[in-house]
Amino acid sequence: MDKTKIKSDMKHYEQWVDELRSAGVALEDARRTVALENGYRTWWRLLAAIDAVRRSELPVKSLLPGADWKDYQREARELLAGARTGVAVDVQRFRDRMLKFANASDRKVSARATLGNARYVLAEEYGGRANFEHRIKAADRTPAQIRAWRECIWESHDRLGWSARTRSQMSDTEQ
């Protein structure tokens, strides 16, 4: 089967594994067979592909203007609190962003959700975990703040003699 035709619904693949298991095939062999039939060497690579398809289908939120890192931390705690109390929207956010909760019941998501999971969900909603904190902290810096930071660095550079040349002796590219 072609790798580009991966379905985002885990149930399809789990049912396929169950059918093979009912025919007497061991769990690992059934998973390997399903993965191979879909063009993947292992079950875990197939899961990664399914997760990538799921994530590509979900919308990405824009960073909130003027929001601070603390605001996102508070949002993660509120998401967790909502999921633990069974708020349907919050539970669904966990299901959408985390493959391990994709087919879980509301009760299971409520019982197993952690603050780390909530932070993961939030980062995925805002465009991915890579450099999430840095993207938020950098978003609120103005050009004047960035210039002031650079001047502070160069002041220390010249004062402490980190280089044989001072800033005034370097071109813009060298700086």
PyMOL CGO cylinders between C-alpha atoms (Angstrom):
from pymol import cmd
from pymol.cgo import CYLINDER

trace = [
    CYLINDER, 0.00, 0.00, 0.00, 1.12, 3.56, -0.66, 0.3, 1, 1, 1, 1, 1, 1,
    CYLINDER, 1.12, 3.56, -0.66, 2.39, 5.54, 2.35, 0.3, 1, 1, 1, 1, 1, 1,
    CYLINDER, 2.39, 5.54, 2.35, 0.52, 8.64, 1.20, 0.3, 1, 1, 1, 1, 1, 1,
    CYLINDER, 0.52, 8.64, 1.20, -2.83, 6.98, 1.85, 0.3, 1, 1, 1, 1, 1, 1,
    CYLINDER, -2.83, 6.98, 1.85, -2.43, 6.67, 5.63, 0.3, 1, 1, 1, 1, 1, 1,
    CYLINDER, -2.43, 6.67, 5.63, -5.67, 7.27, 7.51, 0.3, 1, 1, 1, 1, 1, 1,
    CYLINDER, -5.67, 7.27, 7.51, -5.67, 9.50, 10.56, 0.3, 1, 1, 1, 1, 1, 1,
    CYLINDER, -5.67, 9.50, 10.56, -8.06, 7.21, 12.46, 0.3, 1, 1, 1, 1, 1, 1,
    CYLINDER, -8.06, 7.21, 12.46, -6.26, 4.70, 14.68, 0.3, 1, 1, 1, 1, 1, 1,
    CYLINDER, -6.26, 4.70, 14.68, -9.38, 2.53, 14.97, 0.3, 1, 1, 1, 1, 1, 1,
    CYLINDER, -9.38, 2.53, 14.97, -8.96, 1.32, 11.39, 0.3, 1, 1, 1, 1, 1, 1,
    CYLINDER, -8.96, 1.32, 11.39, -5.50, -0.10, 12.13, 0.3, 1, 1, 1, 1, 1, 1,
    CYLINDER, -5.50, -0.10, 12.13, -6.43, -1.46, 15.54, 0.3, 1, 1, 1, 1, 1, 1,
    CYLINDER, -6.43, -1.46, 15.54, -9.39, -3.34, 14.03, 0.3, 1, 1, 1, 1, 1, 1,
    CYLINDER, -9.39, -3.34, 14.03, -7.08, -4.78, 11.40, 0.3, 1, 1, 1, 1, 1, 1,
    CYLINDER, -7.08, -4.78, 11.40, -4.73, -6.00, 14.14, 0.3, 1, 1, 1, 1, 1, 1,
    CYLINDER, -4.73, -6.00, 14.14, -7.70, -7.46, 16.05, 0.3, 1, 1, 1, 1, 1, 1,
    CYLINDER, -7.70, -7.46, 16.05, -8.83, -9.37, 12.95, 0.3, 1, 1, 1, 1, 1, 1,
    CYLINDER, -8.83, -9.37, 12.95, -5.38, -10.89, 12.59, 0.3, 1, 1, 1, 1, 1, 1,
    CYLINDER, -5.38, -10.89, 12.59, -5.29, -11.70, 16.29, 0.3, 1, 1, 1, 1, 1, 1,
    CYLINDER, -5.29, -11.70, 16.29, -8.63, -13.50, 16.07, 0.3, 1, 1, 1, 1, 1, 1,
    CYLINDER, -8.63, -13.50, 16.07, -7.09, -15.62, 13.30, 0.3, 1, 1, 1, 1, 1, 1,
    CYLINDER, -7.09, -15.62, 13.30, -4.44, -16.75, 15.81, 0.3, 1, 1, 1, 1, 1, 1,
    CYLINDER, -4.44, -16.75, 15.81, -1.61, -14.37, 14.97, 0.3, 1, 1, 1, 1, 1, 1,
    CYLINDER, -1.61, -14.37, 14.97, 0.47, -13.01, 17.88, 0.3, 1, 1, 1, 1, 1, 1,
    CYLINDER, 0.47, -13.01, 17.88, 0.10, -9.30, 18.70, 0.3, 1, 1, 1, 1, 1, 1,
    CYLINDER, 0.10, -9.30, 18.70, 3.60, -8.30, 17.56, 0.3, 1, 1, 1, 1, 1, 1,
    CYLINDER, 3.60, -8.30, 17.56, 3.27, -10.28, 14.34, 0.3, 1, 1, 1, 1, 1, 1,
    CYLINDER, 3.27, -10.28, 14.34, -0.14, -8.76, 13.63, 0.3, 1, 1, 1, 1, 1, 1,
    CYLINDER, -0.14, -8.76, 13.63, 1.19, -5.25, 14.18, 0.3, 1, 1, 1, 1, 1, 1,
    CYLINDER, 1.19, -5.25, 14.18, 4.21, -5.92, 11.98, 0.3, 1, 1, 1, 1, 1, 1,
    CYLINDER, 4.21, -5.92, 11.98, 1.96, -7.30, 9.24, 0.3, 1, 1, 1, 1, 1, 1,
    CYLINDER, 1.96, -7.30, 9.24, -0.30, -4.23, 9.32, 0.3, 1, 1, 1, 1, 1, 1,
    CYLINDER, -0.30, -4.23, 9.32, 2.73, -1.93, 9.23, 0.3, 1, 1, 1, 1, 1, 1,
    CYLINDER, 2.73, -1.93, 9.23, 4.31, -3.80, 6.32, 0.3, 1, 1, 1, 1, 1, 1,
    CYLINDER, 4.31, -3.80, 6.32, 1.03, -3.80, 4.37, 0.3, 1, 1, 1, 1, 1, 1,
    CYLINDER, 1.03, -3.80, 4.37, 0.99, 0.00, 4.72, 0.3, 1, 1, 1, 1, 1, 1,
    CYLINDER, 0.99, 0.00, 4.72, 4.61, 0.43, 3.64, 0.3, 1, 1, 1, 1, 1, 1,
    CYLINDER, 4.61, 0.43, 3.64, 6.28, 0.78, 7.05, 0.3, 1, 1, 1, 1, 1, 1,
    CYLINDER, 6.28, 0.78, 7.05, 8.94, -1.42, 8.54, 0.3, 1, 1, 1, 1, 1, 1,
    CYLINDER, 8.94, -1.42, 8.54, 7.60, -1.32, 12.10, 0.3, 1, 1, 1, 1, 1, 1,
    CYLINDER, 7.60, -1.32, 12.10, 4.36, -0.67, 13.94, 0.3, 1, 1, 1, 1, 1, 1,
    CYLINDER, 4.36, -0.67, 13.94, 5.93, 2.36, 15.66, 0.3, 1, 1, 1, 1, 1, 1,
    CYLINDER, 5.93, 2.36, 15.66, 6.83, 3.98, 12.35, 0.3, 1, 1, 1, 1, 1, 1,
    CYLINDER, 6.83, 3.98, 12.35, 3.25, 3.48, 11.22, 0.3, 1, 1, 1, 1, 1, 1,
    CYLINDER, 3.25, 3.48, 11.22, 2.04, 5.13, 14.44, 0.3, 1, 1, 1, 1, 1, 1,
    CYLINDER, 2.04, 5.13, 14.44, 4.35, 8.08, 13.83, 0.3, 1, 1, 1, 1, 1, 1,
    CYLINDER, 4.35, 8.08, 13.83, 2.95, 8.45, 10.31, 0.3, 1, 1, 1, 1, 1, 1,
    CYLINDER, 2.95, 8.45, 10.31, -0.63, 8.28, 11.60, 0.3, 1, 1, 1, 1, 1, 1,
    CYLINDER, -0.63, 8.28, 11.60, 0.17, 10.92, 14.21, 0.3, 1, 1, 1, 1, 1, 1,
    CYLINDER, 0.17, 10.92, 14.21, 1.74, 13.18, 11.57, 0.3, 1, 1, 1, 1, 1, 1,
    CYLINDER, 1.74, 13.18, 11.57, -1.37, 12.89, 9.40, 0.3, 1, 1, 1, 1, 1, 1,
    CYLINDER, -1.37, 12.89, 9.40, -3.60, 13.66, 12.38, 0.3, 1, 1, 1, 1, 1, 1,
    CYLINDER, -3.60, 13.66, 12.38, -1.55, 16.74, 13.30, 0.3, 1, 1, 1, 1, 1, 1,
    CYLINDER, -1.55, 16.74, 13.30, -1.54, 18.04, 9.73, 0.3, 1, 1, 1, 1, 1, 1,
    CYLINDER, -1.54, 18.04, 9.73, -5.33, 17.98, 9.65, 0.3, 1, 1, 1, 1, 1, 1,
    CYLINDER, -5.33, 17.98, 9.65, -5.71, 20.11, 12.80, 0.3, 1, 1, 1, 1, 1, 1,
    CYLINDER, -5.71, 20.11, 12.80, -5.73, 23.91, 12.81, 0.3, 1, 1, 1, 1, 1, 1,
    CYLINDER, -5.73, 23.91, 12.81, -2.84, 25.86, 14.31, 0.3, 1, 1, 1, 1, 1, 1,
    CYLINDER, -2.84, 25.86, 14.31, -3.54, 28.80, 16.62, 0.3, 1, 1, 1, 1, 1, 1,
    CYLINDER, -3.54, 28.80, 16.62, -1.65, 32.07, 16.34, 0.3, 1, 1, 1, 1, 1, 1,
    CYLINDER, -1.65, 32.07, 16.34, 0.34, 33.24, 19.34, 0.3, 1, 1, 1, 1, 1, 1,
    CYLINDER, 0.34, 33.24, 19.34, -1.68, 35.65, 21.44, 0.3, 1, 1, 1, 1, 1, 1,
    CYLINDER, -1.68, 35.65, 21.44, -0.54, 39.27, 21.02, 0.3, 1, 1, 1, 1, 1, 1,
    CYLINDER, -0.54, 39.27, 21.02, 0.96, 40.62, 24.22, 0.3, 1, 1, 1, 1, 1, 1,
    CYLINDER, 0.96, 40.62, 24.22, 0.70, 37.30, 26.01, 0.3, 1, 1, 1, 1, 1, 1,
    CYLINDER, 0.70, 37.30, 26.01, 3.43, 36.31, 28.44, 0.3, 1, 1, 1, 1, 1, 1,
    CYLINDER, 3.43, 36.31, 28.44, 4.89, 32.85, 29.08, 0.3, 1, 1, 1, 1, 1, 1,
    CYLINDER, 4.89, 32.85, 29.08, 2.95, 32.81, 32.37, 0.3, 1, 1, 1, 1, 1, 1,
    CYLINDER, 2.95, 32.81, 32.37, -0.30, 33.20, 30.43, 0.3, 1, 1, 1, 1, 1, 1,
    CYLINDER, -0.30, 33.20, 30.43, 0.43, 30.00, 28.47, 0.3, 1, 1, 1, 1, 1, 1,
    CYLINDER, 0.43, 30.00, 28.47, 1.38, 28.18, 31.67, 0.3, 1, 1, 1, 1, 1, 1,
    CYLINDER, 1.38, 28.18, 31.67, -1.94, 29.26, 33.19, 0.3, 1, 1, 1, 1, 1, 1,
    CYLINDER, -1.94, 29.26, 33.19, -3.76, 28.10, 30.04, 0.3, 1, 1, 1, 1, 1, 1,
    CYLINDER, -3.76, 28.10, 30.04, -2.11, 24.68, 30.37, 0.3, 1, 1, 1, 1, 1, 1,
    CYLINDER, -2.11, 24.68, 30.37, -3.20, 24.39, 34.02, 0.3, 1, 1, 1, 1, 1, 1,
    CYLINDER, -3.20, 24.39, 34.02, -6.75, 25.42, 33.08, 0.3, 1, 1, 1, 1, 1, 1,
    CYLINDER, -6.75, 25.42, 33.08, -6.79, 22.86, 30.27, 0.3, 1, 1, 1, 1, 1, 1,
    CYLINDER, -6.79, 22.86, 30.27, -5.72, 20.15, 32.70, 0.3, 1, 1, 1, 1, 1, 1,
    CYLINDER, -5.72, 20.15, 32.70, -8.29, 21.20, 35.29, 0.3, 1, 1, 1, 1, 1, 1,
    CYLINDER, -8.29, 21.20, 35.29, -11.01, 21.16, 32.64, 0.3, 1, 1, 1, 1, 1, 1,
    CYLINDER, -11.01, 21.16, 32.64, -10.00, 17.73, 31.39, 0.3, 1, 1, 1, 1, 1, 1,
    CYLINDER, -10.00, 17.73, 31.39, -9.88, 16.30, 34.91, 0.3, 1, 1, 1, 1, 1, 1,
    CYLINDER, -9.88, 16.30, 34.91, -13.38, 17.58, 35.67, 0.3, 1, 1, 1, 1, 1, 1,
    CYLINDER, -13.38, 17.58, 35.67, -14.64, 16.13, 32.39, 0.3, 1, 1, 1, 1, 1, 1,
    CYLINDER, -14.64, 16.13, 32.39, -15.23, 19.29, 30.33, 0.3, 1, 1, 1, 1, 1, 1,
    CYLINDER, -15.23, 19.29, 30.33, -15.94, 17.85, 26.89, 0.3, 1, 1, 1, 1, 1, 1,
    CYLINDER, -15.94, 17.85, 26.89, -14.06, 20.52, 24.91, 0.3, 1, 1, 1, 1, 1, 1,
    CYLINDER, -14.06, 20.52, 24.91, -10.89, 20.10, 26.99, 0.3, 1, 1, 1, 1, 1, 1,
    CYLINDER, -10.89, 20.10, 26.99, -11.04, 16.31, 26.84, 0.3, 1, 1, 1, 1, 1, 1,
    CYLINDER, -11.04, 16.31, 26.84, -11.43, 16.52, 23.07, 0.3, 1, 1, 1, 1, 1, 1,
    CYLINDER, -11.43, 16.52, 23.07, -8.35, 18.77, 22.84, 0.3, 1, 1, 1, 1, 1, 1,
    CYLINDER, -8.35, 18.77, 22.84, -6.33, 15.96, 24.44, 0.3, 1, 1, 1, 1, 1, 1,
    CYLINDER, -6.33, 15.96, 24.44, -7.82, 13.44, 22.02, 0.3, 1, 1, 1, 1, 1, 1,
    CYLINDER, -7.82, 13.44, 22.02, -7.05, 15.62, 19.01, 0.3, 1, 1, 1, 1, 1, 1,
    CYLINDER, -7.05, 15.62, 19.01, -3.43, 16.33, 19.86, 0.3, 1, 1, 1, 1, 1, 1,
    CYLINDER, -3.43, 16.33, 19.86, -2.26, 13.15, 21.58, 0.3, 1, 1, 1, 1, 1, 1,
    CYLINDER, -2.26, 13.15, 21.58, -2.41, 9.83, 19.75, 0.3, 1, 1, 1, 1, 1, 1,
    CYLINDER, -2.41, 9.83, 19.75, -2.44, 7.85, 22.99, 0.3, 1, 1, 1, 1, 1, 1,
    CYLINDER, -2.44, 7.85, 22.99, -5.75, 9.50, 23.94, 0.3, 1, 1, 1, 1, 1, 1,
    CYLINDER, -5.75, 9.50, 23.94, -7.26, 9.41, 20.42, 0.3, 1, 1, 1, 1, 1, 1,
    CYLINDER, -7.26, 9.41, 20.42, -9.68, 6.56, 21.15, 0.3, 1, 1, 1, 1, 1, 1,
    CYLINDER, -9.68, 6.56, 21.15, -9.76, 6.82, 24.93, 0.3, 1, 1, 1, 1, 1, 1,
    CYLINDER, -9.76, 6.82, 24.93, -12.98, 7.37, 26.84, 0.3, 1, 1, 1, 1, 1, 1,
    CYLINDER, -12.98, 7.37, 26.84, -13.66, 10.66, 28.61, 0.3, 1, 1, 1, 1, 1, 1,
    CYLINDER, -13.66, 10.66, 28.61, -13.06, 8.95, 31.92, 0.3, 1, 1, 1, 1, 1, 1,
    CYLINDER, -13.06, 8.95, 31.92, -9.70, 7.56, 30.86, 0.3, 1, 1, 1, 1, 1, 1,
    CYLINDER, -9.70, 7.56, 30.86, -8.50, 10.93, 29.54, 0.3, 1, 1, 1, 1, 1, 1,
    CYLINDER, -8.50, 10.93, 29.54, -9.65, 12.63, 32.76, 0.3, 1, 1, 1, 1, 1, 1,
    CYLINDER, -9.65, 12.63, 32.76, -7.85, 10.09, 34.91, 0.3, 1, 1, 1, 1, 1, 1,
    CYLINDER, -7.85, 10.09, 34.91, -4.57, 9.96, 32.97, 0.3, 1, 1, 1, 1, 1, 1,
    CYLINDER, -4.57, 9.96, 32.97, -4.03, 13.54, 31.82, 0.3, 1, 1, 1, 1, 1, 1,
    CYLINDER, -4.03, 13.54, 31.82, -1.05, 15.26, 33.42, 0.3, 1, 1, 1, 1, 1, 1,
    CYLINDER, -1.05, 15.26, 33.42, 0.31, 18.78, 33.40, 0.3, 1, 1, 1, 1, 1, 1,
    CYLINDER, 0.31, 18.78, 33.40, 3.06, 17.63, 31.04, 0.3, 1, 1, 1, 1, 1, 1,
    CYLINDER, 3.06, 17.63, 31.04, 0.39, 16.31, 28.67, 0.3, 1, 1, 1, 1, 1, 1,
    CYLINDER, 0.39, 16.31, 28.67, -1.48, 19.62, 28.89, 0.3, 1, 1, 1, 1, 1, 1,
    CYLINDER, -1.48, 19.62, 28.89, 1.70, 21.54, 28.04, 0.3, 1, 1, 1, 1, 1, 1,
    CYLINDER, 1.70, 21.54, 28.04, 2.28, 19.20, 25.08, 0.3, 1, 1, 1, 1, 1, 1,
    CYLINDER, 2.28, 19.20, 25.08, -1.29, 19.74, 23.83, 0.3, 1, 1, 1, 1, 1, 1,
    CYLINDER, -1.29, 19.74, 23.83, -0.96, 23.50, 24.17, 0.3, 1, 1, 1, 1, 1, 1,
    CYLINDER, -0.96, 23.50, 24.17, 2.38, 23.59, 22.35, 0.3, 1, 1, 1, 1, 1, 1,
    CYLINDER, 2.38, 23.59, 22.35, 0.97, 21.47, 19.52, 0.3, 1, 1, 1, 1, 1, 1,
    CYLINDER, 0.97, 21.47, 19.52, -2.04, 23.78, 19.22, 0.3, 1, 1, 1, 1, 1, 1,
    CYLINDER, -2.04, 23.78, 19.22, 0.28, 26.76, 18.81, 0.3, 1, 1, 1, 1, 1, 1,
    CYLINDER, 0.28, 26.76, 18.81, 2.40, 25.22, 16.06, 0.3, 1, 1, 1, 1, 1, 1,
    CYLINDER, 2.40, 25.22, 16.06, 4.57, 22.58, 17.65, 0.3, 1, 1, 1, 1, 1, 1,
    CYLINDER, 4.57, 22.58, 17.65, 6.75, 21.94, 20.63, 0.3, 1, 1, 1, 1, 1, 1,
    CYLINDER, 6.75, 21.94, 20.63, 10.01, 22.99, 18.98, 0.3, 1, 1, 1, 1, 1, 1,
    CYLINDER, 10.01, 22.99, 18.98, 11.15, 26.22, 20.65, 0.3, 1, 1, 1, 1, 1, 1,
    CYLINDER, 11.15, 26.22, 20.65, 7.62, 26.92, 21.94, 0.3, 1, 1, 1, 1, 1, 1,
    CYLINDER, 7.62, 26.92, 21.94, 8.80, 28.83, 25.01, 0.3, 1, 1, 1, 1, 1, 1,
    CYLINDER, 8.80, 28.83, 25.01, 11.39, 30.75, 22.98, 0.3, 1, 1, 1, 1, 1, 1,
    CYLINDER, 11.39, 30.75, 22.98, 8.81, 31.71, 20.33, 0.3, 1, 1, 1, 1, 1, 1,
    CYLINDER, 8.81, 31.71, 20.33, 6.52, 33.10, 23.02, 0.3, 1, 1, 1, 1, 1, 1,
    CYLINDER, 6.52, 33.10, 23.02, 9.23, 35.01, 24.84, 0.3, 1, 1, 1, 1, 1, 1,
    CYLINDER, 9.23, 35.01, 24.84, 10.67, 36.41, 21.60, 0.3, 1, 1, 1, 1, 1, 1,
    CYLINDER, 10.67, 36.41, 21.60, 7.26, 37.50, 20.29, 0.3, 1, 1, 1, 1, 1, 1,
    CYLINDER, 7.26, 37.50, 20.29, 6.86, 40.28, 22.84, 0.3, 1, 1, 1, 1, 1, 1,
    CYLINDER, 6.86, 40.28, 22.84, 10.31, 41.86, 22.32, 0.3, 1, 1, 1, 1, 1, 1,
    CYLINDER, 10.31, 41.86, 22.32, 10.27, 45.16, 20.53, 0.3, 1, 1, 1, 1, 1, 1,
    CYLINDER, 10.27, 45.16, 20.53, 13.05, 46.23, 18.15, 0.3, 1, 1, 1, 1, 1, 1,
    CYLINDER, 13.05, 46.23, 18.15, 14.20, 48.77, 20.76, 0.3, 1, 1, 1, 1, 1, 1,
    CYLINDER, 14.20, 48.77, 20.76, 14.54, 46.00, 23.38, 0.3, 1, 1, 1, 1, 1, 1,
    CYLINDER, 14.54, 46.00, 23.38, 16.52, 43.84, 20.95, 0.3, 1, 1, 1, 1, 1, 1,
    CYLINDER, 16.52, 43.84, 20.95, 18.86, 46.76, 20.14, 0.3, 1, 1, 1, 1, 1, 1,
    CYLINDER, 18.86, 46.76, 20.14, 19.36, 47.47, 23.86, 0.3, 1, 1, 1, 1, 1, 1,
    CYLINDER, 19.36, 47.47, 23.86, 20.20, 43.82, 24.47, 0.3, 1, 1, 1, 1, 1, 1,
    CYLINDER, 20.20, 43.82, 24.47, 22.75, 43.82, 21.64, 0.3, 1, 1, 1, 1, 1, 1,
    CYLINDER, 22.75, 43.82, 21.64, 24.34, 47.02, 22.92, 0.3, 1, 1, 1, 1, 1, 1,
    CYLINDER, 24.34, 47.02, 22.92, 24.67, 45.46, 26.37, 0.3, 1, 1, 1, 1, 1, 1,
    CYLINDER, 24.67, 45.46, 26.37, 26.41, 42.41, 24.89, 0.3, 1, 1, 1, 1, 1, 1,
    CYLINDER, 26.41, 42.41, 24.89, 28.81, 44.53, 22.84, 0.3, 1, 1, 1, 1, 1, 1,
    CYLINDER, 28.81, 44.53, 22.84, 29.56, 46.79, 25.79, 0.3, 1, 1, 1, 1, 1, 1,
    CYLINDER, 29.56, 46.79, 25.79, 30.68, 43.75, 27.76, 0.3, 1, 1, 1, 1, 1, 1,
    CYLINDER, 30.68, 43.75, 27.76, 32.62, 42.49, 24.72, 0.3, 1, 1, 1, 1, 1, 1,
    CYLINDER, 32.62, 42.49, 24.72, 34.63, 45.67, 24.42, 0.3, 1, 1, 1, 1, 1, 1,
    CYLINDER, 34.63, 45.67, 24.42, 35.06, 46.20, 28.18, 0.3, 1, 1, 1, 1, 1, 1,
    CYLINDER, 35.06, 46.20, 28.18, 36.19, 42.64, 28.92, 0.3, 1, 1, 1, 1, 1, 1,
    CYLINDER, 36.19, 42.64, 28.92, 38.44, 42.33, 25.87, 0.3, 1, 1, 1, 1, 1, 1,
    CYLINDER, 38.44, 42.33, 25.87, 36.84, 39.11, 24.55, 0.3, 1, 1, 1, 1, 1, 1,
    CYLINDER, 36.84, 39.11, 24.55, 38.43, 39.77, 21.17, 0.3, 1, 1, 1, 1, 1, 1,
    CYLINDER, 38.43, 39.77, 21.17, 41.57, 41.45, 19.90, 0.3, 1, 1, 1, 1, 1, 1,
    CYLINDER, 41.57, 41.45, 19.90, 39.32, 43.89, 18.00, 0.3, 1, 1, 1, 1, 1, 1,
    CYLINDER, 39.32, 43.89, 18.00, 36.64, 46.16, 19.39, 0.3, 1, 1, 1, 1, 1, 1,
    CYLINDER, 36.64, 46.16, 19.39, 33.20, 46.60, 17.91, 0.3, 1, 1, 1, 1, 1, 1,
    CYLINDER, 33.20, 46.60, 17.91, 34.14, 49.83, 16.19, 0.3, 1, 1, 1, 1, 1, 1,
    CYLINDER, 34.14, 49.83, 16.19, 36.88, 47.96, 14.29, 0.3, 1, 1, 1, 1, 1, 1,
    CYLINDER, 36.88, 47.96, 14.29, 34.42, 45.38, 12.89, 0.3, 1, 1, 1, 1, 1, 1,
    CYLINDER, 34.42, 45.38, 12.89, 32.05, 45.60, 9.96, 0.3, 1, 1, 1, 1, 1, 1,
    CYLINDER, 32.05, 45.60, 9.96, 28.30, 45.06, 10.42, 0.3, 1, 1, 1, 1, 1, 1,
    CYLINDER, 28.30, 45.06, 10.42, 28.63, 41.55, 9.00, 0.3, 1, 1, 1, 1, 1, 1,
    CYLINDER, 28.63, 41.55, 9.00, 31.42, 40.65, 11.42, 0.3, 1, 1, 1, 1, 1, 1,
    CYLINDER, 31.42, 40.65, 11.42, 29.42, 41.92, 14.36, 0.3, 1, 1, 1, 1, 1, 1,
]
cmd.load_cgo(trace, "trace")
